[in-house]
């Protein structure tokens, strides 16, 4: 048995295979494809769709380097989006090569390589390591900022001040009104800690004036919550981060406000009754929401305290994103200069039955953000198939639950979240195997333009889902494989605060993933920290993990292996979820590796390995996870 030449066929949308990965309209680019020189190639044709019709462009041998021959041709970017795949002819067979797979039958265009003219991803994303902070639970820098017991009442419930070592209250106990006192000054104080970990970008949950500790029920988009330190503390934090070459994106829901928001003001707790739409039928803000003649309003997901915003209102669009003094633009400008936005429930925004406005609103938001900061990152929350928003004119990325978090969590043994939360149906499933994982990965990434696939925001934990390591059914060995995939998958990894030290919590409710950060060393798990720190710095340092190629090499039973690679170096990830020893043969010869190639395991785990005819033979212990560095 030997490595098959078909496994070596490779192209993508990176600078290694497209002369300019972010071309403008009417620009001519050179497209390349590589294959092992020993392959019985008769000819290779680039097949593109122009003006709805098939065009064939012969490719020529342009270079032979090491084990590979490269084929190339020129392609004019004559339309806003152009898609292509390859015909690979041998004396006996014609193959079709797309971003998804190699077939012997004509494929659909859904998985074609795709170039979007004029799309420029933020240049800093592929080398970023994000750290998500839930502000109230990360660090208290100034105790004077903290919400006190009974400071105010919201939804008929009083606020509660908690000590840092206490357990967060369940919703039926605390109603999201239990506060631990984390603030922006605390984040600033921990910049050295974050840099030591290898973090260079922060995603922060909402910071604007609000009643609850999660702050998704905003009272005023134009004001940082005084209990976090207010506007001055935020400007100070942004200055400190930028001085340390760190980025920050801010979370905000512009799908809905809270009922206590000054535009709505149902409760009249924070603003006088004459302010807002609920009590004043002639208020200009009335058109910002969906009211009927009986003063009933539409609430997001049926949550009565979260009234939905109505984007048929031009005035609302102006105040949210179009005007120079809009919400979106204010925080992108001095003295704050944030580096991007994360939009809550972005897949449902500007959609109301017959009024499907999402593909009108999102391009407008993107245009207005990029006019202020061309390097701003635009991140939308979605849990299901989100590719409709990832075609170059709307989001840069989604919260990659669909393409990464949900597949990985199923691979290590969890029931998919969308089955788990529907208790009334009593869903069950077995652990997903490696072929399932590979399919789940590729069903999203292979449908995206490479320009966008390379900047996806990867995570498996967040403020909205139980922490994977808190699940007693997931042993550390399995969790270790998930973390390894997080830092090596195309895009940028996101560490949810405290994961790097094994923060406490539970999986029974969302409050279980919002425990305060354990700053006392005796409460931190060093094995977790060493794992995260090693991988974060490796991601920051290695071109192969930032802009390198991506290829799944092996997916059998419960073992998956994929690679990130350049012409000179490859990182091969091997993750086994088999609970018994197993043997695998990984075709690293397809990457140009030779029998004498140097192979190192990043964590110095002992290898039971041999190389023969381009196949790496590995003996894997139960639940093994390896990260191999191969010099090509």
C-alpha positions as CSV (number, residue, x, y, z in Angstrom):
1,X,0.0,0.0,0.0
2,X,1.3,3.5,-0.8
3,X,0.2,7.1,-0.9
4,X,-2.1,7.7,-3.9
5,X,-1.2,10.5,-6.2
6,X,-4.9,11.6,-6.2
7,X,-4.4,12.6,-2.5
8,X,-1.8,15.2,-3.5
9,X,-4.1,17.3,-5.8
10,X,-4.4,20.7,-4.1
11,X,-5.4,24.3,-4.7
12,X,-7.1,26.9,-2.6
13,X,-7.7,30.7,-2.6
14,X,-4.6,31.7,-0.7
15,X,-1.6,33.6,-2.0
16,X,0.1,30.3,-2.7
17,X,-2.5,29.4,-5.4
18,X,-4.1,32.7,-6.4
19,X,-1.6,35.5,-7.3
20,X,-3.8,38.1,-5.5
21,X,-6.3,36.4,-3.1
22,X,-8.3,39.7,-2.8
23,X,-8.5,41.0,-6.4
24,X,-10.6,43.9,-7.6
25,X,-13.1,43.7,-10.4
26,X,-11.5,43.4,-13.9
27,X,-8.1,42.3,-12.4
28,X,-6.3,39.3,-13.9
29,X,-5.0,36.7,-11.4
30,X,-3.0,33.6,-11.9
31,X,-4.6,30.4,-10.6
32,X,-2.3,27.4,-9.6
33,X,-2.9,23.8,-8.8
34,X,-0.3,21.3,-7.6
35,X,0.0,17.5,-7.9
36,X,2.8,15.0,-7.3
37,X,5.1,14.9,-10.3
38,X,4.7,11.2,-10.7
39,X,0.9,11.6,-11.4
40,X,-0.2,10.4,-14.8
41,X,-1.6,13.8,-15.8
42,X,-2.6,14.3,-19.4
43,X,-3.9,17.8,-19.0
44,X,-5.6,20.1,-16.5
45,X,-8.4,22.5,-17.4
46,X,-9.8,25.3,-15.2
47,X,-13.6,25.3,-15.6
48,X,-15.2,28.6,-14.6
49,X,-18.7,30.0,-14.9
50,X,-18.9,33.4,-16.7
51,X,-22.2,35.1,-17.4
52,X,-23.9,31.9,-16.5
53,X,-22.0,29.8,-19.1
54,X,-19.2,27.3,-18.8
55,X,-15.7,28.5,-19.9
56,X,-12.7,26.2,-20.1
57,X,-9.1,27.5,-19.7
58,X,-6.2,25.1,-20.3
59,X,-3.6,25.2,-17.6
60,X,0.1,24.7,-18.3
61,X,3.0,23.2,-16.4
62,X,4.6,26.3,-14.8
63,X,7.0,24.9,-12.2
64,X,8.4,21.7,-10.7
65,X,9.6,22.0,-7.1
66,X,10.5,19.1,-4.9
67,X,7.9,16.4,-5.3
68,X,5.3,18.6,-7.0
69,X,4.4,19.9,-10.5
70,X,2.4,23.1,-10.5
71,X,-0.1,24.0,-13.2
72,X,-1.3,27.5,-13.8
73,X,-3.5,29.8,-16.0
74,X,-4.7,33.3,-15.9
75,X,-8.3,34.2,-15.0
76,X,-9.9,37.6,-15.4
77,X,-12.2,38.6,-12.5
78,X,-14.9,39.9,-14.9
79,X,-17.8,39.7,-12.5
80,X,-18.4,40.4,-8.8
81,X,-18.2,36.7,-7.9
82,X,-16.5,34.1,-10.1
83,X,-16.5,30.4,-9.4
84,X,-14.4,27.6,-10.8
85,X,-13.3,24.0,-10.4
86,X,-10.8,21.8,-12.3
87,X,-10.9,19.0,-14.9
88,X,-7.9,16.7,-14.3
89,X,-7.5,14.3,-17.3
90,X,-5.4,11.2,-17.2
91,X,-5.0,8.6,-20.0
92,X,-7.7,6.5,-18.4
93,X,-10.0,8.8,-16.4
94,X,-11.1,12.4,-16.0
95,X,-11.4,13.7,-12.5
96,X,-13.3,16.8,-11.2
97,X,-11.7,18.7,-8.3
98,X,-13.7,21.1,-6.1
99,X,-13.2,22.6,-2.7
100,X,-15.1,19.6,-1.3
101,X,-13.7,16.6,-3.1
102,X,-12.3,14.8,-6.1
103,X,-14.9,12.9,-8.1
104,X,-15.2,11.1,-11.5
105,X,-18.5,12.7,-12.2
106,X,-19.4,16.4,-12.9
107,X,-20.0,18.1,-9.6
108,X,-22.6,20.8,-8.7
109,X,-21.2,24.4,-8.4
110,X,-22.1,24.6,-4.8
111,X,-18.6,23.6,-3.7
112,X,-16.7,25.4,-6.4
113,X,-13.7,27.6,-5.6
114,X,-15.0,31.1,-5.4
115,X,-13.4,34.6,-5.6
116,X,-15.3,37.7,-4.5
117,X,-14.1,40.8,-6.3
118,X,-13.3,43.7,-3.9
119,X,-13.7,41.7,-0.7
120,X,-10.9,42.5,1.8
121,X,-10.8,40.5,5.0
122,X,-9.2,42.2,8.0
123,X,-5.5,41.6,7.6
124,X,-5.0,40.9,11.3
125,X,-7.5,38.1,11.8
126,X,-5.6,35.0,10.6
127,X,-2.8,35.7,13.2
128,X,-5.2,36.6,16.0
129,X,-5.9,34.6,19.1
130,X,-9.2,35.8,20.7
131,X,-10.2,35.8,24.3
132,X,-13.9,36.2,25.1
133,X,-14.7,38.2,28.3
134,X,-18.0,38.3,30.1
135,X,-17.3,41.6,31.8
136,X,-19.1,41.0,35.2
137,X,-17.3,37.8,35.7
138,X,-13.7,38.4,34.6
139,X,-11.9,40.8,37.0
140,X,-12.9,43.6,39.4
141,X,-10.5,46.5,39.0
142,X,-12.5,49.0,41.0
143,X,-14.9,47.8,43.7
144,X,-16.6,51.2,43.7
145,X,-18.1,50.3,40.3
146,X,-20.0,47.3,41.5
147,X,-23.8,47.0,41.7
148,X,-25.0,46.7,45.2
149,X,-27.7,44.8,47.0
150,X,-31.1,46.3,46.2
151,X,-29.6,49.1,44.2
152,X,-32.5,48.9,41.8
153,X,-35.4,46.5,40.9
154,X,-35.9,45.2,37.4
155,X,-38.8,43.0,36.2
156,X,-39.9,43.0,39.9
157,X,-36.7,41.6,41.1
158,X,-33.9,43.3,43.1
159,X,-30.2,43.3,42.4
160,X,-27.8,41.2,44.4
161,X,-24.1,41.7,45.1
162,X,-22.1,38.5,45.1
163,X,-18.6,37.8,46.5
164,X,-16.1,36.6,43.9
165,X,-15.9,33.0,45.3
166,X,-19.7,32.6,45.4
167,X,-21.6,30.5,42.9
168,X,-23.8,32.3,40.3
169,X,-27.5,32.1,41.0
170,X,-29.8,30.1,38.7
171,X,-32.2,32.3,36.8
172,X,-35.2,31.4,39.0
173,X,-33.1,32.6,42.0
174,X,-31.3,35.7,40.7
175,X,-33.1,36.6,37.4
176,X,-29.7,37.7,35.9
177,X,-29.5,40.4,38.5
178,X,-26.6,38.9,40.6
179,X,-23.5,40.9,40.1
180,X,-19.9,40.0,40.9
181,X,-18.3,43.4,40.1
182,X,-16.1,42.7,37.1
183,X,-15.3,45.9,35.1
184,X,-13.2,47.4,32.4
185,X,-10.5,48.5,34.8
186,X,-10.1,44.9,35.7
187,X,-9.6,43.9,32.1
188,X,-6.9,46.6,31.7
189,X,-5.1,45.2,34.8
190,X,-5.0,41.8,33.2
191,X,-3.5,42.8,29.9
192,X,-0.1,41.3,30.9
193,X,-1.8,38.0,31.8
194,X,-3.5,37.9,28.4
195,X,-0.3,38.6,26.6
196,X,1.5,35.9,28.5
197,X,-1.2,33.4,27.5
198,X,-0.7,34.4,23.8
199,X,-3.9,36.4,23.4
200,X,-3.8,39.4,21.0
201,X,-7.5,40.1,20.5
202,X,-10.5,40.4,22.8
203,X,-14.2,39.7,22.2
204,X,-16.1,41.4,25.0
205,X,-19.8,40.7,25.7
206,X,-22.1,43.8,25.9
207,X,-20.8,46.8,27.8
208,X,-23.6,49.3,27.2
209,X,-25.9,50.6,29.9
210,X,-28.3,47.8,30.9
211,X,-30.2,46.3,33.8
212,X,-29.0,42.7,33.9
213,X,-25.5,41.3,34.2
214,X,-25.5,40.0,30.6
215,X,-26.5,43.4,29.2
216,X,-28.2,42.1,26.2
217,X,-31.3,44.1,27.3
218,X,-29.7,47.5,26.6
219,X,-31.0,50.7,28.1
220,X,-28.8,53.1,26.0
221,X,-26.4,52.1,23.1
222,X,-24.6,55.4,23.4
223,X,-23.4,54.9,27.0
224,X,-21.0,52.4,28.5
225,X,-22.5,51.1,31.7
226,X,-21.3,53.1,34.7
227,X,-21.0,49.9,36.7
228,X,-18.2,48.9,34.3
229,X,-16.5,52.2,34.6
230,X,-18.4,54.2,32.0
231,X,-17.1,55.8,28.8
232,X,-13.8,57.1,30.3
233,X,-12.8,53.6,31.5
234,X,-13.6,52.2,28.0
235,X,-11.5,54.8,26.2
236,X,-8.7,54.1,28.7
237,X,-8.9,50.4,28.1
238,X,-8.9,50.8,24.3
239,X,-5.7,53.0,24.5
240,X,-4.0,50.4,26.7
241,X,-4.9,47.5,24.4
242,X,-3.7,49.3,21.2
243,X,-0.5,50.3,23.0
244,X,0.0,46.6,23.5
245,X,-0.8,45.7,19.9
246,X,-4.1,44.1,20.9
247,X,-7.5,44.3,19.3
248,X,-11.0,44.4,20.7
249,X,-14.4,43.8,19.2
250,X,-17.6,44.7,21.1
251,X,-20.8,42.7,21.4
252,X,-24.2,44.4,20.8
253,X,-27.7,43.3,20.0
254,X,-29.4,45.6,17.4
255,X,-32.1,43.0,16.8
256,X,-33.8,44.0,20.0
257,X,-33.5,46.3,23.0
258,X,-34.7,45.8,26.6
259,X,-38.2,47.0,27.5
260,X,-36.5,49.5,29.8
261,X,-34.5,51.0,27.0
262,X,-35.1,54.8,26.7
263,X,-36.6,54.2,23.2
264,X,-39.2,51.8,24.7
265,X,-39.4,52.5,28.5
266,X,-42.2,50.2,29.5
267,X,-41.1,49.9,33.1
268,X,-40.3,53.7,33.6
269,X,-37.5,52.6,36.1
270,X,-34.6,54.4,34.5
271,X,-36.3,57.1,32.5
272,X,-39.4,59.3,33.1
273,X,-42.8,58.1,31.7
274,X,-42.8,60.8,29.0
275,X,-39.7,59.2,27.4
276,X,-40.1,56.3,24.9
277,X,-42.6,54.5,22.8
278,X,-44.6,52.3,25.1
279,X,-46.5,55.0,27.0
280,X,-46.5,57.5,24.1
281,X,-48.3,56.5,20.9
282,X,-47.0,59.7,19.2
283,X,-43.4,59.1,20.1
284,X,-41.0,59.0,17.2
285,X,-39.5,55.8,18.6
286,X,-42.8,54.1,18.1
287,X,-41.7,53.2,14.6
288,X,-38.6,51.6,15.9
289,X,-40.6,48.6,17.1
290,X,-43.6,46.4,16.0
291,X,-46.7,47.6,17.8
292,X,-50.3,46.8,17.1
293,X,-53.4,48.9,17.7
294,X,-53.7,47.3,21.2
295,X,-50.2,48.4,22.2
296,X,-49.0,44.8,22.0
297,X,-45.5,44.4,20.6
298,X,-43.3,41.7,19.1
299,X,-40.7,40.4,21.4
300,X,-37.6,38.4,20.2
301,X,-38.0,34.6,20.8
302,X,-41.2,35.4,22.8
303,X,-39.1,37.0,25.6
304,X,-41.4,39.7,26.8
305,X,-38.5,42.0,28.0
306,X,-36.8,42.0,24.6
307,X,-38.8,44.0,22.1
308,X,-37.8,43.5,18.4
309,X,-36.5,46.4,16.4
310,X,-38.3,47.3,13.2
311,X,-35.9,48.0,10.2
312,X,-38.7,49.3,8.0
313,X,-37.9,52.6,9.8
314,X,-35.3,54.7,8.0
315,X,-34.8,56.7,11.1
316,X,-33.9,53.6,13.0
317,X,-31.4,52.6,10.3
318,X,-29.9,56.1,10.5
319,X,-29.4,56.0,14.3
320,X,-28.1,52.4,14.4
321,X,-25.6,52.6,11.5
322,X,-26.0,55.2,8.8
323,X,-25.6,58.5,10.4
324,X,-22.1,59.8,11.2
325,X,-23.1,59.9,14.9
326,X,-24.8,56.5,14.7
327,X,-24.3,53.7,17.4
328,X,-22.1,51.6,15.1
329,X,-19.9,54.5,14.0
330,X,-19.5,56.2,17.4
331,X,-17.6,53.4,19.0
332,X,-15.4,52.8,15.8
333,X,-14.2,56.5,16.1
334,X,-11.9,58.2,18.6
335,X,-11.5,58.2,21.5
336,X,-12.6,54.5,21.4
337,X,-11.5,53.1,18.0
338,X,-12.8,49.6,18.5
339,X,-11.6,47.0,16.0
340,X,-14.9,45.5,15.1
341,X,-18.4,44.4,16.1
342,X,-20.0,41.2,17.1
343,X,-23.8,41.3,16.5
344,X,-26.1,39.2,18.7
345,X,-28.7,37.0,17.0
346,X,-27.6,38.4,13.7
347,X,-29.3,35.7,11.6
348,X,-32.7,36.8,12.8
349,X,-32.2,40.6,12.5
350,X,-34.4,42.6,10.1
351,X,-36.6,39.6,9.5
352,X,-40.3,39.7,10.3
353,X,-42.5,37.2,8.4
354,X,-43.3,38.9,5.0
355,X,-40.7,41.6,5.7
356,X,-37.4,39.8,5.0
357,X,-34.9,42.8,5.0
358,X,-31.8,41.0,6.1
359,X,-30.0,41.1,2.8
360,X,-30.8,44.8,2.4
361,X,-29.7,45.8,6.0
362,X,-26.5,43.8,6.4
363,X,-24.8,45.1,3.2
364,X,-25.6,48.6,4.4
365,X,-24.2,47.9,7.9
366,X,-21.0,46.5,6.3
367,X,-20.5,49.5,4.1
368,X,-21.0,51.9,6.9
369,X,-18.6,50.1,9.2
370,X,-15.9,49.8,6.6
371,X,-16.2,53.4,5.6
372,X,-15.0,54.2,9.2
373,X,-12.5,51.4,9.6
374,X,-11.6,49.3,6.5
375,X,-9.9,46.7,8.9
376,X,-12.9,46.3,11.2
377,X,-14.1,42.7,11.8
378,X,-17.8,42.0,11.3
379,X,-18.9,39.0,13.3
380,X,-22.5,37.7,13.4
381,X,-24.1,35.3,15.8
382,X,-25.7,32.3,14.1
383,X,-26.0,28.7,15.3
384,X,-27.2,27.0,12.1
385,X,-26.2,27.1,8.5
386,X,-25.1,30.7,8.0
387,X,-23.4,30.6,4.5
388,X,-26.0,33.0,3.1
389,X,-24.3,35.8,5.1
390,X,-20.8,34.8,4.2
391,X,-20.5,35.6,0.5
392,X,-18.5,38.8,0.9
393,X,-20.9,41.7,1.2
394,X,-22.3,41.1,4.7
395,X,-20.4,39.4,7.6
396,X,-16.8,38.5,7.7
397,X,-17.6,35.5,9.9
398,X,-20.2,33.9,12.0
399,X,-19.7,32.6,15.5
400,X,-18.7,29.3,14.0
401,X,-21.0,27.0,16.0
402,X,-22.3,25.3,12.8
403,X,-19.0,24.7,11.1
404,X,-16.8,24.0,14.2
405,X,-18.3,24.0,17.7
406,X,-21.3,21.7,17.1
407,X,-19.3,19.1,15.0
408,X,-16.4,19.0,17.5
409,X,-18.6,18.7,20.6
410,X,-20.5,15.8,18.9
411,X,-17.2,14.1,18.0
412,X,-16.1,14.0,21.6
413,X,-19.3,12.5,22.7
414,X,-22.0,15.2,23.4
415,X,-25.5,15.2,22.1
416,X,-25.8,18.1,19.6
417,X,-27.1,21.2,21.4
418,X,-30.1,21.5,19.1
419,X,-31.2,18.1,20.1
420,X,-30.3,18.5,23.8
421,X,-32.3,21.7,24.3
422,X,-35.5,20.1,23.0
423,X,-36.1,17.9,26.0
424,X,-39.8,17.4,25.1
425,X,-38.8,15.2,22.1
426,X,-36.4,13.0,24.0
427,X,-33.8,13.0,21.2
428,X,-30.8,10.6,21.3
429,X,-27.8,10.0,19.2
430,X,-24.5,8.0,19.2
431,X,-21.1,9.7,19.2
432,X,-20.3,11.0,15.8
433,X,-17.5,9.3,14.0
434,X,-14.6,10.8,12.1
435,X,-16.3,10.6,8.7
436,X,-19.2,12.5,10.2
437,X,-16.9,15.1,11.6
438,X,-15.1,15.5,8.3
439,X,-18.4,15.9,6.5
440,X,-19.6,18.5,9.1
441,X,-16.4,20.5,8.7
442,X,-16.5,20.4,4.9
443,X,-20.2,21.0,4.4
444,X,-19.6,24.6,5.5
445,X,-16.0,25.4,4.7
446,X,-16.1,24.1,1.2
447,X,-19.1,26.3,0.3
448,X,-17.3,29.6,1.3
449,X,-14.9,31.7,-0.7
450,X,-11.4,31.0,0.6
451,X,-11.1,34.7,1.5
452,X,-13.9,34.3,4.0
453,X,-13.3,30.7,5.1
454,X,-9.8,31.8,6.3
455,X,-11.2,34.4,8.8
456,X,-13.9,32.3,10.5
457,X,-14.3,32.7,14.2
458,X,-13.9,29.3,15.8
459,X,-15.0,28.3,19.2
460,X,-16.6,25.5,21.2
461,X,-17.4,27.3,24.4
462,X,-19.1,30.7,25.0
463,X,-21.5,32.5,27.3
464,X,-24.4,30.7,25.6
465,X,-23.4,27.0,26.0
466,X,-22.1,24.9,28.8
467,X,-18.3,24.6,28.9
468,X,-17.1,21.4,27.3
469,X,-14.6,20.6,30.1
470,X,-17.4,20.9,32.7
471,X,-19.1,17.8,31.2
472,X,-18.2,14.8,33.3
473,X,-18.7,12.6,30.3
474,X,-15.8,14.3,28.5
475,X,-12.4,13.2,29.9
476,X,-9.4,15.5,29.6
477,X,-7.9,13.4,26.9
478,X,-10.9,14.0,24.7
479,X,-11.0,17.7,25.6
480,X,-7.4,18.0,24.7
481,X,-8.1,16.9,21.2
482,X,-10.9,19.5,20.9
483,X,-8.5,22.3,22.0
484,X,-5.9,21.2,19.5
485,X,-8.4,21.4,16.7
486,X,-9.5,24.9,17.9
487,X,-6.0,26.3,17.4
488,X,-5.3,24.6,14.1
489,X,-8.6,24.9,12.2
490,X,-8.7,27.6,9.4
491,X,-9.6,30.9,10.9
492,X,-9.1,32.5,14.3
493,X,-9.5,30.6,17.7
494,X,-11.5,32.0,20.6
495,X,-10.8,31.1,24.2
496,X,-13.8,31.6,26.5
497,X,-12.4,33.2,29.6
498,X,-11.3,30.7,32.2
499,X,-11.2,27.7,29.9
500,X,-7.4,28.0,30.0
501,X,-7.3,27.2,33.7
502,X,-10.2,24.7,33.9
503,X,-12.7,27.1,35.4
504,X,-15.5,25.6,37.5
505,X,-19.1,25.3,36.4
506,X,-21.8,22.9,35.5
507,X,-23.8,21.9,32.4
508,X,-27.4,22.1,33.6
509,X,-28.1,25.7,32.7
510,X,-26.5,28.7,31.0
511,X,-25.5,30.1,34.4
512,X,-23.2,27.2,34.7
513,X,-20.8,28.7,32.1
514,X,-20.7,32.1,33.7
515,X,-18.7,31.5,36.9
516,X,-16.2,34.2,38.0
517,X,-12.7,33.8,36.8
518,X,-10.6,31.9,39.3
519,X,-7.5,34.1,39.9
520,X,-6.2,32.2,42.9
521,X,-3.5,29.9,41.5
522,X,-4.6,27.0,43.7
523,X,-7.9,27.0,41.7
524,X,-6.2,26.9,38.3
525,X,-5.4,23.8,36.4
526,X,-1.8,24.0,35.1
527,X,-2.3,21.2,32.5
528,X,-5.1,23.3,30.9
529,X,-3.0,26.4,31.0
530,X,0.1,24.8,29.5
531,X,-2.0,23.3,26.7
532,X,-3.7,26.6,25.8
533,X,-0.5,28.7,26.1
534,X,1.6,26.4,23.9
535,X,-1.1,26.3,21.2
536,X,-1.8,30.1,21.3
537,X,1.8,31.0,20.9
538,X,2.2,28.4,18.1
539,X,-0.7,29.9,16.3
540,X,0.8,33.4,16.6
541,X,4.2,32.3,15.3
542,X,3.5,29.8,12.5
543,X,2.5,30.8,8.9
544,X,1.2,27.4,8.3
545,X,-1.4,27.8,11.1
546,X,-2.3,31.3,9.9
547,X,-2.5,31.2,6.1
548,X,-1.4,27.6,5.2
549,X,-3.4,25.1,3.2
550,X,-6.0,22.9,4.8
551,X,-6.6,19.2,3.9
552,X,-8.3,16.3,5.6
553,X,-5.9,13.4,5.4
554,X,-7.7,10.6,7.2
555,X,-11.2,10.0,8.7
556,X,-11.9,6.5,9.7
557,X,-13.9,5.1,12.6
558,X,-13.1,7.5,15.4
559,X,-9.7,8.9,14.2
560,X,-9.5,12.1,12.2
561,X,-6.3,13.7,10.8
562,X,-5.9,16.9,8.9
563,X,-3.1,19.2,8.0
564,X,-2.2,22.9,7.8
565,X,0.8,23.4,5.5
566,X,3.1,25.5,3.4
567,X,5.6,24.4,0.9
568,X,8.2,23.9,3.6
569,X,6.4,22.9,6.7
570,X,3.2,21.0,7.7
571,X,1.4,20.6,10.9
572,X,-0.6,17.3,11.1
573,X,-3.3,17.0,13.7
574,X,-4.3,13.5,14.7
575,X,-7.2,13.1,17.1
576,X,-8.5,9.7,18.2
577,X,-11.8,9.2,20.1
578,X,-11.4,5.5,20.1
579,X,-11.3,4.2,23.7
580,X,-8.9,1.4,22.7
581,X,-5.5,1.4,20.9
582,X,-5.7,1.7,17.2
583,X,-3.4,1.8,14.1
584,X,-3.7,4.4,11.3
585,X,-1.9,5.1,8.0
586,X,-1.8,8.8,7.2
587,X,-0.8,9.8,3.6
588,X,1.6,12.6,4.4
589,X,3.5,11.8,1.2
590,X,0.6,13.8,-0.4
591,X,2.2,16.9,1.3
592,X,5.6,16.2,-0.1
593,X,7.0,14.4,3.0
594,X,9.7,11.8,2.4
595,X,10.7,8.8,4.3
596,X,13.6,10.8,5.8
597,X,11.5,13.9,6.7
598,X,11.8,15.2,10.2
599,X,8.7,14.6,12.3
600,X,8.3,16.2,15.8
601,X,5.4,16.0,18.2
602,X,4.8,19.5,19.6
603,X,4.1,18.3,23.1
604,X,7.0,15.8,23.1
605,X,4.6,12.8,23.3
606,X,6.4,9.6,22.4
607,X,5.6,8.4,18.9
608,X,5.1,4.8,17.8
609,X,5.6,5.7,14.1
610,X,7.2,4.6,10.9
611,X,7.1,6.0,7.3
612,X,6.9,3.9,4.2
613,X,5.8,4.8,0.6
614,X,4.4,8.1,1.7
615,X,2.3,6.7,4.5
616,X,2.9,7.5,8.1
617,X,2.0,4.5,10.2
618,X,1.0,5.4,13.8
619,X,0.1,3.3,16.8
620,X,-2.3,5.4,18.9
621,X,-3.2,4.9,22.5
622,X,-6.8,5.4,23.5
623,X,-8.1,8.9,23.1
624,X,-4.7,10.1,21.8
625,X,-4.2,13.6,20.4
626,X,-1.0,14.5,18.5
627,X,0.2,17.6,16.8
628,X,3.0,16.7,14.4
629,X,5.4,19.3,12.9
630,X,6.9,18.0,9.6
631,X,9.7,19.6,7.8
632,X,9.1,19.1,4.1
